Amino acid sequence: MNLVITLLFGMTVFIGTLIILITKDNKKIAELSISIAFSVLFLLIFLEVVPHTLEHLDYFLMIFYGLIGFGLLKLLDLFIPEHEHSHKKDHVFHIGIMASIALVIHNLIEGMVLYSTLQQNLNLGILLGIGIGLHNIPMGMVISSSLEMANYNKIKITLTSFGVSLATFMGALIISLVGGVSDYIIGVMFALTLGMLIYIVFFELYRHLKHQNKKNNITGFIIGAIIICISLIFHNH
């Protein structure tokens, strides 16, 4: 039962995908999704990922593994089609791939945490799941809008979103099969995610924002902040 609940909350990435696939003003929605994702991830780094990492690792190890996570995404630049931030189509595709990689790792960890919480306290687990779902939605939007602007068809976008969504379930499945992982491993995974998110926020999303409509950016920032505030209420309930 707890695996099913985890799967359902992980699938909230699909809500963001559906928003992109069914809306008509794709340019405006795409720009909003980028700015919402920037706001969500920026706040997520400092309000959630860093505190959670420090629960398992000291500052030195957090920085060490964070730099590794940062370096891994930088290294992946060599294997992802070359892009220029002035070439919108190529760059949004790049953002979609980068965001997918970071979100898979992040959701894998959250799946472990969510499943463990559900095992101990169902009501608390449900609240945590709602919090996770809320900040999954804008990430589903940014991945899907990026791939759509890169001329991916709806089937490929849906399959990519499905793969990212499954990461939460896979984290829960790992816990159910092995009975848990050490605090150190959880901390390392959080730190790797931290480095990856910093790379995406400051070296991908931020550069893209400079080429967008400022009004859409401000609106997206506000929406993202509201999403994170609501999400944290459920996380910390």
N, C-alpha and C positions, 0 to 999 in steps of 0.2 A: 504493500500500500504506500509506504513512504517513498519507494522508488517511483511510483506513478505520480505522486504529488510533485516530486523533484522534476520529473520529466515535463509536467504541465507548466511549472513556473519557468523552466528553461526555454520552453517554446514561446515565451513572450517576445523573443527576438522577432518572431513572425508577425507580431502586431505592427512593429515598425516597418517590416517588409510590405505588409498589406497597405499601410498608409501611402507608401511610395507607389505601389502598383495600381491603386485605384484612384489616385488624385490626378487632376487634369493639368494644373499649373506646375509642371515638373520642375521648371527652372527655379521658381520661388521655393517650392518644397525642398528641392535639393540644397539650396543655399541655407534654408532654415535648418535642415538636418545637420549640415556641417557646423553651423554656429551653436546649435543645441548640443551636439556631441562635444565641441570644444569646451563649453561651459560645464557639462556633466563630467567630463574626464578631468578637467582642471580641478574642480571641487572634489571629485572622487579621490584624486591623488593625495590631497592634503587632509581630507576629512575622514577617509576610510582606509585607503591602501597603506599609507605610512603608519597610522596607529596600529593596524592589524599586523603589519610586518614587525613592528617593535615589540609586540606581544610575544614574538617567537625568536627574534634575533636582536643583537645589540646594534648600535649605530654603525660600527665599522663593517660588520657583515652585511647590513642592509645596503650600505653604499657599495660594497664590493660586488654583491650579486646584482644590485641595481645597474651598475656599470656593465656587467656581463649582459643583462637583458637589453640594455641600450645598444651595446655593441652587436648583439645578435641581429636586431632589426637593421642596423646600419649595414651589417654584412649582407643581409638579404637584398639590399639595394643592388648588389652585383648580379643577382639572379632574377630580379624583377625588371621588366622592360624599362629602358632608360626614359626618364621624363624630365620635363622642365616645368617649373611652377607657373610659367606664363602660358603653357599649353594646357588649357583647362581639362580637355578630354583625357589626356594621358595622366595628368596629375590626380584627378578624382579616381581613376582606376587604381592608381598607386595607393591612395588613401584607403580605398576599399579593401585591398589585399592586406595592407599593414594592420588595419583595424580588425580584420578577421582573425589574423594570427594572434594578436594581443588578446582579443576577446575570448578566443578558444581557451587560452591558458587561464585567463581570469575566471571564466565560467567553470572551468574544471575544478579550480580551488573552491569556488562558491558552492558547487555541487557537493563537494566533500563536507563543507561547513553546514550546508542546509540539511543534508541527510543526517548528519550527526546530531543536529539540533532537533530534528523531527523525531529521532529515536528517543531523545531524552524528554522532550516536551512538545506535544503536537501543536498546541495553540501558539507557542512561541515560534515554532518552525513555520507555521502558516504566515505569521506576521513578517518573519524574515524573508520568506518566499515572495511576499508582496513587494517588499523593498527591493529585492533582487530584480523582480519583474519590471518595476518602474524604471530602473536605469538601464535595463536591457532594451527597452523600446527605442530610445533615440539612437542606440548603437545599431539596431536593426535598420533604422532609417538611413544612417550614414553609409552603411555597407551597401544597402540596396540601391540608394540613389547614386552612389559612386559607380556601381557596376552598370546601372541603367544608362547613365550619361556616357559610359564607355561602350555603349551599344550591345551590352549583354542582353540576351532575350529573357523573357519572364521565367522560362523553365530553368535556365542556368542560375538566375538570381534566387529563385525559390530553393533550388538544391543547395546553393551556397549557404543561404540562411538556415536551412534545415541542418546542415553539417555543423554550423556554429552553435545552433540551439542544442544539439546533442551533447555538447561538451559538458553542460551542467549535469545531465543524466549520467555521463561516463564517470564524472567525479564521484557521484553517489554510488555508482556500481562498483567502483574501485574500493570504496569504504566498506560496502556490504560484503565484498568477496574476501578482502584481506583483513577486515576487522579494524582498520584504521591505519594512519600513517603518523610518523613522529612529528612533534612540534617543529623540529628543525627543518624537515622537508617542507612542511606547510610554509614556514617562514621564507625558505629559499624561493619557493614558487611565487609567493607574494612579492618578494624583492625583484625577481625577474620581471614580473608583471609591471611593477613600479617603473623600472627602467624603460620598458617598452612603451608604457603610456606616456612617459615624459617625452620620449622621442616623437610619438605621434602628435601630441599636443603642440609642442614647440617647433618641430621641424617639418611637420606635414600640415596639420589643420591651421595653425597660425598663419603660415605663408599663403594658404589658400584664401583665408578670410580677407586679405588685403585686396583681392580682386573681386570681392563680392559687394553687393548693395549694403551700405552701412545700416540702413533701416532694418533690413532682414537680419543683419548680424546682432543688432541690439535686441530685437524681438527674440531671437534664438537664445541669446545669453540669459534673458529673463526667464524664458520657458525652462531652460536647462537648470537654472538655479532653483526654480520652484520644484522641478522633478527631484533634484537631489535633496532638498529640504524634506519633502514628503517621504522620499525613500529612507532617509536617515531616521525619521520618526519611527518607521516600522522596524528598521534595523536595530534600533536601540531601545525598543519598547520593553 
